[in-house]
Amino acid sequence: MEATKQQEENNIPIPFNKTVGYEKLTFLKKTRNAGKMILDQGFGAFLYKMSRVIIHKKQDIVRKIFYPNAGKELRETAKIHFLDRNPLPTLSIVNTVMGQHDLTKFCINKIIENQIGEIELVIMDGKGDFEIKDGDLKNDKVVNIKIIRDKESYPAFKFWMEQTTGDIMLFMHNDVIISDHGFDSTLRYVFYKYPKIGVVGFLGSDEIDEKGSRLWGATSNWLGNTYEFNGKTWKGFGASNVSRQQWDGLSASVVIDGCAMAMRRSGWIPLKEKLMPVPYYDYDRIVCLRYQEMGWRVATLGLAMDHISNMTGANELKWHENVKNFGQNMKIETISDTTGKTNWDLSLHAASKRLFLKEWRDEKKMIPKRVDWKV
């Protein structure tokens, strides 16, 4: 069994996400990057970047001085609203699984540990081998949980919506670790208080450029903690590695990160398109822009959490087999990786990016786009 698993791991191609590293840049590295930008793109691009960095620094200072308790006050208000039995939208959580079962069970345990209200928890199993045994969930809470065989191309938002009932569907990777007690009431309250918000994420940016990048406007409350479960250890990326500031409040965004996306069902139903042009990539940008196209707003909620990253799918041979089959059927233009072999993960990402920019930049003119951070 161990030999088979090791052979599978050796045959896994280089995933796209592992070509994009997270790192906290040193001053020297920033200086080198600035020089490279000037050489490659000219002073105009460099000056634009500096102007955006200055704007975001000012925003961060404003947050710290005038809104230091915004996140705490939001949580307290949400909890009071919940405990007083005031109306709140219902919540379904979809957790996608393809291998990495110990991590998935830890993720589920953290959800259960930190929820205070009733939620519907649906495990979408992409391999068909996930099960929950006695003792896996070490909590005495009553949990509405079910496991469904997920046979559609990821992300299967249409299928997931059909399999859930909540007014809000929160889609999460199985490597998202929630550490924010009462996160469910806070999220539900945000959708209640702001009826124009259609999508909420836990890392997002108030800008997107002409290449589809989040640029320098990202904010999050990722902790960078280390976790242990069943003899395994995982380390998260801190906010300083993935965003400009650690912020626990609510801020307006253009795009959010696809590791966790909460979508209002009433906004989803009238969307003209339910599927992705190319599965697997750019779905977070596409969903956000589709909602905004229909008049909804997008926001980032600074939940205390971690995203282990590159665990959902990327480390599983089944994932790469699915990507290859789709790419071959659609006759996607192929790209080779550093090994010289055709890499379908990289190829689908490139095809998705081309289609995304063609639709949202060239045809619909919706990007580049910026919003003020205040909701």
Phi, psi and omega in degrees: 000312179296323180295319179297315180297318179296322179295320178299314181298323179292336182267358182287124178295170178288115180289150179303316185298336179276358173267354179243097184273153173260129177210146175275113188285134173280167179300319179298317180295320178297320180295317178296319179296321179297316178298319179294322178296317179297317180294318185278322189240350179093171182292332181301313180295320180295315180294324177296316179300316181298321180295320180289322178297317179297316179300316182289327175297319178297318178300317181295321178295318177300317179300313184293323184277313189259342181228048185292336183247021185301315181293317180297315181295322178298315181295318180294318179296318180297318182294317178298316179301319180291312183294332177280005178060034173284158183295139175218148175295148179281158187232129170245136177246124176257123179245117183273136186229134170208085188080195179053049190292323178296319178296319178299315181295323176295317177303313181296317179300321180290326175297310182296318180300325188256357176279149175237347179246187180275132176227158171257119182248117184241121177269118178263104189266111184278349179247342178081020182234014181268135176213154178248119181259166176302130179095348179291324179256100186272062181209144183269007178289148173281123186240130175271094187229140176215156180246129181235137176287116183264106187255356184267166179295134179286138357270131186265063184303318181299313179297318182294320177298321181290337182263000181235168185236347187294152173297332176241133171249113176263110177268128181227142167294157179281003176247021173265122185249109181275131178232021185251102184295131183080019182303326183292317179291325178296314180296315180298321180295322178301314179293328178290312186289327183243086185294349179270350179281128180252334183222136176230134176236177181248002165211127182204170182230146178273012176209156173218136184264185185289351176258001180088009183276149176283349178056227190252014185260011185282145176220150181198174173232041178287139192267327184075029182276165175251139185232148178229140180199130178051038177081003179250153182232138177226147180238129179272166175266130179285166181302323182294342179273338188236351182208174185279335185207148172271117187221128183260006180268196180249131180223147178290147182219164170262316180225154175235167179278138187286000179292336178206119183223121176257124185239134177285124183298321181294338175275332181288317188306313182277358179302137183291324182244133181254340184253166178267143178304314173229120182297168171086323186229154178066009181296327180293315178296317183296313180300314180301315182288326176297317177296314181296326177300330181267007175098002179275164177248162181239144181217159175245126177255123185280065176291142174288117187196176172221150173240113183294323173077142178064020181257318181286104176088312189301328182264013183243129180298326180302321178302311183291330175294318177298315180298317180297315181298317180295314181299319179293318180296325181269000180054048179291139175298129189267155178229142177263150177263193185293345177275351182088357180269153174299128181244107184288331177296312177295323183294315179293324178298316180295319179295318179298317180296320179299314181292321179299310182293323179300315183284307192272335177263306189282320185265308184270347177056033181271346174232149004292157184209143177223152174225157173289143188291339182286134181282000000 
